[in-house]
Amino acid sequence: MALFVPILRMFMLFLNVWDTFKTLKLPPTRIRNGKAEPPTVRSVTQRKRDLKGCLAVWILWCCFSVYERHIEPLISLFIPFYNEFKALVILFMIFTRARGAEPLFLHLIRPILRPYTKSIDSSLELFRLIGDLLFALISFPLR
């Protein structure tokens, strides 16, 4: 089972990337009477729904990766058949995709992160400003 979990992780990552690629593609324009018209409202609405699901899948994937990196080494010592359970969770995430990720995001991850949104936003803004400053300092030539 130790070999099966990394293969499942790579397969899920591939599915996430492929799904994102397909979702980010703009809906096709309609051609009526030789004139190009914007996409239908239905296709734009479906694309928005797909983007929300895709974002929920990526957020769930990031939380799962952080869990694997920091918490899993301790938990896996005390739970028997941990890798088998983990493989089942990854299979659930693969088979259900956005339909399984959105409820987990809405009812599990979002309530945990909601009280910290202002501090997370301000720290990310600070990191962005520091990155912009460092990029500006590096891009100026020294004389």
Secondary structure, DSSP 8 states (H G I E B T S, - for coil): -TTHHHHHHHHHHHHHHHHHHHHHS----EEETTEEE---HHHHHHHHHHHHHHHHHHHHHHHHHHHHHHTHHHHHHHSTTHHHHHHHHHHHHHHHHHHHHHHHIIIIIHHHHGGGHHHHHHHHHHHHHHHHHHHHHHHS---
